[in-house]
């Protein structure tokens, strides 16, 4: 085991910064689609019924989640065999390329049905890339960070991920505010996607300059090259993998219903303008970006598992008041309501990312975290926006997203309390 020297701590901080920056770009590229979904529905799925157009747009959004487990297996295996650094370089390159090509894609009016087909393909490539990013970044930072700082360092993954979403929301808000509606549909929606080009090149350069983790380098070479991570994961780690899937499902419902879907919800359901909706989401997720490292610091003291329990309770208690405030018709109250909803979100993000890598040994950690998290993303993230849109239309209730978040908060709490009853110590909450 490599000793924790001052040089090691310096390298750990650099490694955390570079890995987290890549996650920022991944989440920016992946989230832009959700923040401009209302415009994309017109460009790629023209229809007399705007709800049908939006549902089709969210179906494409969800298609990215279907391939995330495949990306998790590919990049997880790459990271567990060739190194975390190699996996991180490959994932950011693919994501940036897919986002840039999306920004150049002709609309339905230009090439007809080919436009939505190409949109699906590019969206699936983004999902494939994202499937590998989380496992690689979480494993990389966990293996570099000093033990007493792991929760704090790992919390920068969701923290900068939120900043990536904030940047996506900001670009969407800027475009919607400065570009006329007809121009927004013609070319304005492309601008947030094309920003992926310089960001991706910068991150690719930085990731090529970092070292792999000491823990991975210290693992016997024959174990790395002769092993089949997925086979070993399924044979020896099914229990931990199932728990990671469940934890990830709750976290992804909170992410994609509570932050990405809500941008379209504010404009199409609550009748805010697209610019107002993007601004409301921007301010809320910027607040969350501050909350998450604070929750990570809390996790360093209390443990990520305890932070998760608090987050589930907060979802149950705060979500409905949050959506009631958003529904009052005031921009100020909508900001206050969504900021309130960021409290359980931040706690859940910090707790989830801290806990996931601890379930697996170094030999299968990248694959285990990536695959488990991606399955949770398929269930919680891929279906969340679509189901929310469909239920709102079917029931007429504007509180449907709140009910979904509360239901998954109850699921997470039941999972945690069940684990507590089977354990004599809260330190073994899930293991």
C-alpha positions as CSV (number, residue, x, y, z in Angstrom):
1,X,0.0,0.0,0.0
2,X,1.5,3.4,-1.0
3,X,2.0,5.6,2.0
4,X,0.1,8.9,2.3
5,X,2.9,11.4,1.8
6,X,2.6,15.1,1.0
7,X,3.4,14.2,-2.6
8,X,0.6,11.6,-2.6
9,X,-1.8,14.2,-1.2
10,X,-0.8,16.7,-3.9
11,X,-1.3,14.1,-6.6
12,X,-4.6,13.1,-5.1
13,X,-5.9,16.7,-5.3
14,X,-4.8,17.0,-8.9
15,X,-6.3,13.6,-9.8
16,X,-9.6,14.6,-8.2
17,X,-9.7,17.9,-10.0
18,X,-9.1,16.4,-13.4
19,X,-11.5,13.5,-13.0
20,X,-14.2,15.8,-11.6
21,X,-13.7,18.2,-14.5
22,X,-14.4,15.4,-16.9
23,X,-17.5,14.5,-15.1
24,X,-18.5,18.2,-15.3
25,X,-18.3,18.0,-19.1
26,X,-20.0,14.6,-19.3
27,X,-23.0,15.9,-17.3
28,X,-23.0,19.1,-19.3
29,X,-23.1,17.2,-22.6
30,X,-25.6,14.7,-21.4
31,X,-28.0,17.2,-19.7
32,X,-28.2,19.8,-22.5
33,X,-30.7,17.6,-24.3
34,X,-33.1,17.7,-21.4
35,X,-32.9,21.5,-21.0
36,X,-33.7,22.2,-24.6
37,X,-36.2,19.3,-24.9
38,X,-39.1,21.6,-25.5
39,X,-37.4,23.1,-28.6
40,X,-36.1,19.7,-29.8
41,X,-39.6,18.4,-29.7
42,X,-40.6,20.9,-32.4
43,X,-37.4,20.5,-34.5
44,X,-37.3,16.7,-34.6
45,X,-40.9,15.6,-33.7
46,X,-43.3,18.2,-35.2
47,X,-46.9,17.4,-34.2
48,X,-50.3,19.2,-33.7
49,X,-50.2,17.8,-30.1
50,X,-47.3,19.3,-28.1
51,X,-47.6,16.6,-25.4
52,X,-47.0,13.9,-28.1
53,X,-44.0,15.8,-29.4
54,X,-42.5,16.1,-25.9
55,X,-43.2,12.5,-25.1
56,X,-41.3,11.5,-28.2
57,X,-38.5,13.7,-27.2
58,X,-38.3,12.1,-23.8
59,X,-38.4,8.7,-25.4
60,X,-35.2,9.6,-27.2
61,X,-33.8,11.0,-23.9
62,X,-34.6,7.7,-22.3
63,X,-32.9,5.7,-25.1
64,X,-29.6,6.9,-23.8
65,X,-30.2,5.0,-20.6
66,X,-30.9,1.7,-22.4
67,X,-27.3,1.5,-23.5
68,X,-25.7,2.8,-20.3
69,X,-25.3,-0.7,-18.9
70,X,-23.4,-1.7,-22.1
71,X,-21.2,1.3,-21.8
72,X,-20.7,0.5,-18.1
73,X,-19.5,-3.1,-19.0
74,X,-17.3,-1.9,-21.8
75,X,-15.6,1.0,-19.9
76,X,-15.7,-0.9,-16.6
77,X,-13.8,-3.8,-18.1
78,X,-11.4,-1.4,-19.7
79,X,-10.8,0.4,-16.4
80,X,-10.4,-2.8,-14.4
81,X,-8.0,-4.3,-16.9
82,X,-6.1,-1.4,-18.6
83,X,-6.4,1.2,-16.0
84,X,-8.8,3.9,-14.7
85,X,-7.0,6.6,-16.7
86,X,-7.5,4.8,-20.0
87,X,-11.2,4.4,-19.4
88,X,-11.6,8.1,-18.4
89,X,-9.9,9.3,-21.6
90,X,-12.0,7.1,-23.8
91,X,-15.3,8.0,-22.2
92,X,-14.8,11.8,-22.5
93,X,-13.7,11.5,-26.1
94,X,-16.8,9.6,-27.1
95,X,-19.2,11.9,-25.2
96,X,-17.8,15.1,-26.7
97,X,-17.9,13.8,-30.2
98,X,-21.5,12.7,-29.9
99,X,-22.6,16.0,-28.4
100,X,-20.8,18.0,-31.1
101,X,-22.4,15.9,-33.9
102,X,-25.9,16.4,-32.3
103,X,-25.3,20.2,-32.6
104,X,-24.7,19.7,-36.3
105,X,-27.7,17.5,-37.0
106,X,-30.3,18.6,-39.5
107,X,-33.9,18.7,-38.3
108,X,-37.0,16.9,-39.5
109,X,-37.9,19.7,-41.9
110,X,-34.6,19.1,-43.7
111,X,-34.1,15.3,-43.9
112,X,-37.4,14.0,-42.7
113,X,-37.5,10.8,-40.6
114,X,-33.7,10.5,-40.8
115,X,-33.4,13.3,-38.4
116,X,-35.0,11.6,-35.3
117,X,-33.2,8.3,-36.2
118,X,-29.8,10.0,-36.2
119,X,-30.8,11.8,-33.0
120,X,-31.5,8.5,-31.3
121,X,-28.1,7.1,-32.5
122,X,-26.2,10.0,-31.2
123,X,-28.1,10.0,-27.9
124,X,-27.4,6.3,-27.4
125,X,-23.7,7.0,-28.0
126,X,-23.9,9.6,-25.2
127,X,-25.6,7.1,-23.0
128,X,-22.9,4.5,-23.8
129,X,-20.2,7.0,-22.8
130,X,-21.9,8.1,-19.6
131,X,-22.3,4.5,-18.5
132,X,-18.5,4.3,-18.1
133,X,-17.8,7.8,-16.7
134,X,-19.3,7.4,-13.2
135,X,-17.6,4.1,-12.4
136,X,-14.3,5.3,-13.7
137,X,-14.3,8.7,-11.9
138,X,-15.6,7.3,-8.6
139,X,-13.1,4.5,-8.6
140,X,-10.3,6.8,-9.6
141,X,-10.9,9.4,-6.9
142,X,-11.6,6.8,-4.2
143,X,-8.3,5.1,-4.9
144,X,-6.3,8.4,-4.8
145,X,-8.1,10.1,-1.8
146,X,-6.8,9.8,1.8
147,X,-9.1,7.7,3.8
148,X,-10.2,10.6,6.0
149,X,-11.1,12.7,3.0
150,X,-12.8,10.1,0.7
151,X,-16.3,11.3,1.2
152,X,-15.3,14.9,0.6
153,X,-13.2,14.2,-2.5
154,X,-15.8,11.9,-4.0
155,X,-18.5,14.4,-3.4
156,X,-16.9,16.6,-6.1
157,X,-18.1,14.1,-8.7
158,X,-21.8,14.9,-8.2
159,X,-20.9,18.5,-7.2
160,X,-19.3,19.3,-10.5
161,X,-21.8,17.1,-12.2
162,X,-24.4,19.6,-10.9
163,X,-22.3,22.4,-12.2
164,X,-22.3,20.8,-15.6
165,X,-26.0,20.7,-15.5
166,X,-26.0,24.3,-14.3
167,X,-23.8,25.3,-17.2
168,X,-26.2,23.4,-19.6
169,X,-29.2,25.2,-18.0
170,X,-27.3,28.5,-18.2
171,X,-26.5,28.1,-21.9
172,X,-30.1,27.1,-22.5
173,X,-31.3,30.1,-20.6
174,X,-28.9,32.4,-22.4
175,X,-29.9,31.1,-25.8
176,X,-33.7,31.3,-25.0
177,X,-33.3,34.8,-23.7
178,X,-31.1,36.2,-26.5
179,X,-32.3,34.3,-29.6
180,X,-35.8,34.9,-31.0
181,X,-38.2,31.9,-30.8
182,X,-38.1,31.1,-34.5
183,X,-34.3,31.4,-34.6
184,X,-34.1,29.2,-31.5
185,X,-35.9,26.5,-33.4
186,X,-33.7,27.1,-36.5
187,X,-30.2,27.2,-35.0
188,X,-30.2,28.6,-31.5
189,X,-30.6,25.1,-29.9
190,X,-27.4,24.0,-31.5
191,X,-25.1,26.4,-29.5
192,X,-25.2,24.6,-26.2
193,X,-24.2,21.3,-27.9
194,X,-21.4,22.8,-29.9
195,X,-19.7,24.1,-26.7
196,X,-18.8,20.4,-26.2
197,X,-16.0,20.8,-28.7
198,X,-13.6,23.1,-26.8
199,X,-14.5,21.7,-23.4
200,X,-13.9,18.1,-24.6
201,X,-10.5,18.9,-26.1
202,X,-9.4,20.6,-23.0
203,X,-10.5,17.7,-20.8
204,X,-8.9,15.1,-23.1
205,X,-5.6,16.9,-22.8
206,X,-5.8,17.0,-19.0
207,X,-6.8,13.4,-18.7
208,X,-3.9,12.3,-20.9
209,X,-1.5,14.0,-18.4
210,X,-2.7,12.3,-15.2
211,X,-1.3,9.1,-13.6
212,X,-3.2,5.9,-12.8
213,X,-4.1,5.2,-9.1
214,X,-1.5,3.7,-6.8
215,X,-4.0,1.1,-5.7
216,X,-4.6,-0.1,-9.2
217,X,-0.8,-0.1,-10.0
218,X,-0.2,-2.2,-6.9
219,X,-2.6,-4.9,-8.0
220,X,-0.9,-7.9,-9.4
221,X,-0.6,-7.7,-13.2
222,X,-1.7,-11.3,-13.8
223,X,-4.9,-10.6,-11.8
224,X,-5.7,-7.7,-14.1
225,X,-5.0,-9.3,-17.4
226,X,-6.4,-12.8,-16.8
227,X,-9.5,-11.8,-15.0
228,X,-13.0,-11.3,-16.4
229,X,-14.5,-8.5,-14.3
230,X,-18.2,-9.2,-15.2
231,X,-17.9,-12.9,-14.5
232,X,-16.2,-12.3,-11.2
233,X,-18.8,-9.6,-10.3
234,X,-21.7,-11.9,-10.9
235,X,-20.2,-14.9,-9.2
236,X,-18.8,-13.3,-6.1
237,X,-20.5,-9.9,-5.6
238,X,-24.2,-10.2,-6.5
239,X,-25.4,-8.9,-3.2
240,X,-23.4,-5.7,-3.2
241,X,-24.3,-5.2,-6.9
242,X,-28.0,-5.4,-6.1
243,X,-27.7,-2.9,-3.3
244,X,-25.8,-0.5,-5.6
245,X,-28.5,-0.8,-8.2
246,X,-31.2,0.1,-5.6
247,X,-29.3,3.0,-4.2
248,X,-28.5,4.3,-7.7
249,X,-32.2,4.0,-8.7
250,X,-33.3,6.4,-5.9
251,X,-30.4,8.8,-6.7
252,X,-31.2,8.9,-10.4
253,X,-34.9,9.5,-9.9
254,X,-33.9,12.5,-7.8
255,X,-31.5,13.6,-10.5
256,X,-33.6,13.3,-13.6
257,X,-37.0,14.1,-12.2
258,X,-35.9,16.7,-9.8
259,X,-33.4,18.6,-11.9
260,X,-33.6,17.7,-15.6
261,X,-37.3,17.0,-16.2
262,X,-38.2,20.0,-14.0
263,X,-36.9,22.4,-16.7
264,X,-39.6,21.2,-19.2
265,X,-42.1,20.9,-16.3
266,X,-41.8,24.5,-15.5
267,X,-42.4,25.7,-19.0
268,X,-44.9,23.1,-20.4
269,X,-46.9,22.4,-17.2
270,X,-46.5,25.5,-15.0
271,X,-46.5,28.0,-17.9
272,X,-43.2,29.8,-17.2
273,X,-41.4,31.0,-20.3
274,X,-38.5,28.8,-21.5
275,X,-36.1,31.5,-20.4
276,X,-37.6,31.8,-16.9
277,X,-37.7,28.0,-16.6
278,X,-34.0,27.7,-17.5
279,X,-33.1,30.5,-15.1
280,X,-35.0,28.9,-12.2
281,X,-33.2,25.6,-12.7
282,X,-29.9,27.3,-13.1
283,X,-30.1,29.1,-9.8
284,X,-31.3,26.0,-8.0
285,X,-28.6,23.7,-9.3
286,X,-25.9,26.3,-8.6
287,X,-27.1,26.2,-5.0
288,X,-27.0,22.4,-5.1
289,X,-23.4,22.6,-6.3
290,X,-22.5,24.4,-3.1
291,X,-24.6,22.0,-0.9
292,X,-23.1,18.8,-2.2
293,X,-19.5,19.3,-1.0
294,X,-20.8,20.4,2.3
295,X,-22.8,17.2,2.5
296,X,-19.6,15.4,1.4
297,X,-17.7,17.0,4.4
298,X,-20.6,15.9,6.6
299,X,-20.2,12.4,5.2
300,X,-16.5,12.4,6.1
301,X,-17.6,12.9,9.7
302,X,-20.8,10.9,10.0
303,X,-20.3,8.4,7.1
304,X,-21.9,8.4,3.7
305,X,-24.4,5.7,4.8
306,X,-25.9,7.9,7.5
307,X,-26.1,10.8,5.1
308,X,-28.1,8.6,2.7
309,X,-30.7,7.9,5.5
310,X,-31.0,11.7,6.1
311,X,-31.5,12.3,2.4
312,X,-34.4,9.8,2.1
313,X,-36.1,11.4,5.1
314,X,-35.6,14.8,3.5
315,X,-37.2,13.7,0.2
316,X,-40.2,12.5,2.1
317,X,-40.6,15.7,4.1
318,X,-39.6,18.5,1.7
319,X,-40.6,17.4,-1.8
320,X,-44.3,18.2,-1.8
321,X,-43.7,21.7,-0.2
322,X,-41.1,22.3,-2.8
323,X,-43.5,21.6,-5.7
324,X,-46.3,23.5,-4.1
325,X,-44.1,26.6,-4.0
326,X,-43.1,26.1,-7.7
327,X,-46.8,26.0,-8.6
328,X,-47.6,29.4,-7.2
329,X,-46.9,31.2,-10.4
330,X,-44.1,33.4,-9.1
331,X,-40.6,33.1,-10.4
332,X,-39.2,34.0,-6.9
333,X,-41.3,31.3,-5.2
334,X,-40.4,28.8,-7.9
335,X,-36.7,29.5,-7.2
336,X,-37.3,29.1,-3.5
337,X,-39.2,25.9,-4.1
338,X,-36.6,24.3,-6.3
339,X,-33.8,25.3,-4.0
340,X,-35.7,23.6,-1.1
341,X,-35.8,20.5,-3.3
342,X,-32.0,20.6,-3.7
343,X,-31.5,19.8,0.0
344,X,-32.5,16.1,-0.2
345,X,-30.9,16.0,-3.7
346,X,-27.5,17.2,-2.4
347,X,-27.6,14.8,0.5
348,X,-28.4,11.9,-1.7
349,X,-25.8,12.7,-4.3
350,X,-23.0,13.0,-1.7
351,X,-24.1,9.8,0.1
352,X,-24.6,7.7,-3.0
353,X,-21.2,8.4,-4.6
354,X,-19.4,7.9,-1.3
355,X,-21.0,4.5,-0.6
356,X,-20.9,2.9,-4.1
357,X,-17.1,2.2,-4.4
358,X,-16.9,0.7,-0.9
359,X,-19.0,-2.3,-2.0
360,X,-16.3,-3.7,-4.3
361,X,-12.6,-4.7,-4.2
362,X,-10.2,-3.0,-6.5
363,X,-10.2,-5.9,-9.1
364,X,-13.9,-5.3,-10.0
365,X,-14.5,-1.8,-8.6
366,X,-14.7,0.0,-11.9
367,X,-17.1,-2.5,-13.4
368,X,-19.2,-2.9,-10.2
369,X,-19.8,0.8,-9.7
370,X,-20.3,1.5,-13.4
371,X,-22.7,-1.4,-14.1
372,X,-24.7,-1.0,-10.8
373,X,-25.1,2.7,-11.2
374,X,-26.1,2.4,-14.9
375,X,-28.9,-0.1,-14.1
376,X,-30.2,2.4,-11.5
377,X,-29.9,5.1,-14.2
378,X,-32.0,3.1,-16.6
379,X,-34.7,2.5,-14.1
380,X,-34.7,5.9,-12.3
381,X,-33.4,8.3,-15.0
382,X,-34.5,6.8,-18.3
383,X,-38.1,6.2,-17.3
384,X,-38.5,9.1,-14.8
385,X,-39.1,12.1,-17.2
386,X,-41.3,10.0,-19.6
387,X,-43.5,8.6,-16.8
388,X,-43.8,12.0,-15.2
389,X,-44.9,13.6,-18.5
390,X,-47.4,10.8,-19.2
391,X,-48.9,10.7,-15.6
392,X,-49.3,14.5,-15.6
393,X,-51.2,14.3,-18.9
394,X,-53.3,11.3,-17.7
395,X,-54.2,12.6,-14.2
396,X,-54.1,16.3,-14.7
397,X,-52.2,16.6,-11.4
398,X,-49.2,19.0,-11.4
399,X,-47.8,17.3,-8.3
400,X,-47.1,14.0,-10.0
401,X,-43.2,14.5,-10.0
402,X,-43.4,15.3,-6.2
403,X,-45.3,12.1,-5.6
404,X,-42.7,10.1,-7.5
405,X,-39.8,11.6,-5.6
406,X,-41.6,10.9,-2.2
407,X,-42.3,7.3,-3.3
408,X,-38.7,6.7,-4.0
409,X,-37.6,8.4,-0.8
410,X,-39.8,5.9,1.0
411,X,-38.2,3.1,-1.0
412,X,-34.7,4.2,-0.1
413,X,-35.7,4.6,3.6
414,X,-37.2,1.2,3.7
415,X,-34.1,-0.3,2.2
416,X,-31.9,1.5,4.7
417,X,-34.0,0.6,7.7
418,X,-34.2,-3.0,6.6
419,X,-30.4,-3.1,6.5
420,X,-30.2,-1.6,9.9
421,X,-32.4,-4.3,11.4
422,X,-30.1,-6.9,9.9
423,X,-27.0,-5.2,11.3
424,X,-25.7,-4.5,14.8
425,X,-23.9,-1.3,13.7
426,X,-25.0,1.6,11.5
427,X,-21.4,1.5,10.1
428,X,-22.6,-1.7,8.2
429,X,-25.7,-0.1,6.9
430,X,-25.6,-1.8,3.5
431,X,-22.9,-4.4,3.9
